[in-house]
Amino acid sequence: MIALGKKMLGEGPSELELLLPWHATGRLSAGDASRVEEALARDPALARQYAVIREEYAETIALNESLGAPSGRAMQRLFAAIDAEPERQPPVTAGLGARISDFFSSLSPRTLAWSATLGAIVLIAQAAVIGTVLMKNQSATFRTASLSMNEPVARQLGGAAPPRALVRFAPDARVADITALLDKYQASIIGNANGGMFRLQFGDQAMSKQDLTSLVNKLSSEKIVNLAVPAS
Amino acid sequence: MSAPQAASDEVLIARIAQGDRLAMQVLYGRHHVRVFRFGLRLVRDEQVAEDLISEVFLDVWRQAGKFEGRSAVSTWLLAITRFKALSALRRRKDLELEDEAAHAIEDTSDDPEVAATKKDTSEALRKCLGGLSAEHREIVDLVYYHEKSVEEVAEIVGIPENTVKTRLFYARKKLAELLRAAGVERGWP
């Protein structure tokens, strides 16, 4: 039987024939290795060539192993050269990240668990304090509107309320863009986002309905604003 | 309890990039012999090969921060070694001479013919491996000794993958010719 590479006179070696050395060293993909295995099983000439390759493989290793190793001088010279190199300044960000990472990795699991528990207790205590303060303020603010019927509501609220709008920002809006927009309109975000809508308050003066409509229209035309509607 | 794992070459390189001298020592310990042997087979001079490994690892110290991990660290080391070896050969201005000398290098061991008469195929084979051109020696070593894949050899030598395959094929054919001239017939080609 003729080896795959010699199937046609004058042709070069076949692809499988070229892959034989890598099959011997185990550096072929599973698919190629399987194709080569099949070819070796059905082609004795290819199998003979493969036996020759395995011999070359073994002798190349033996030859290289007989070359010995470098003397210790090479290492001494290397580290002398390294010592002569200017001191390396690691990048600040990488250094900071590495230091934080090193700090946490240096803590034992037990220490980390205690730290987390302590952190949780502090958070709960903080939430309790904030809650107490808010409850006090809340009772003072809302009682006037609902219960003090003798006084005008407008006075209880400290004059007309500043204009507000509900705004949905574009998904790709950056924090810097939003901050710039708030500055431009002298606006501030009040309350949490609800359904992706933010409640914005503009300045601290009341505004006519017409002015508010105009403001909201202008806001709607901003690149980073998807939706803006007047709100109470 | 699992045994602690040695840092991978990639981790060592990252530490070297931060100026970790110990990581450099570990990496050197792992690879310097193979780097030396690859360099020695190219330059054929032990002193030059020793100088080469210092230069190669000094480059690693300086360039570790630029290592992107696209290839294995050993592949990167061999590519640097090859570049340094060729530069050293160019400096000696004997690149052309080197190929001729490959066939005429003095050696106290038997020449291929004598080895063959002793029917020592192994020895003849090793002798003929030493008689290949630098280009062929290099590819034979990278595949058989350093066990590099087609893609890795292509990266180290800077040639297309198909050229890697055909170059090794013709290196093997040349080896067979040298052996046949030495009276060793192996049944291929």
Interface residues (C-beta under 8 A of the other chain):
Chain A: G12 P13 E17 L18 L19 P21 W22 A24 T25 G26 R27 R48 Q49 V52 I53 E55 E56 Y57 E59 T60 I61 A62 L63 N64 S66 L67 A69 P70 S71 R73 A74 M75 R77 L78 F79 A81 I82 E85 E87 R88 P90 A94 A98
Chain B: Q18 G19 R21 M24 Q25 Y28 H32 V33 F36 R37 L40 R41 E46 A49 E50 D51 I53 S54 F57 L58 W61 R62 T121 S122 L125 R126 L129 G130 V140 D141 V143 Y144 Y145 E147 K148 S149 V150 K165 T166 L168 F169 R172 L175 A176 R186 G187 W188 P189
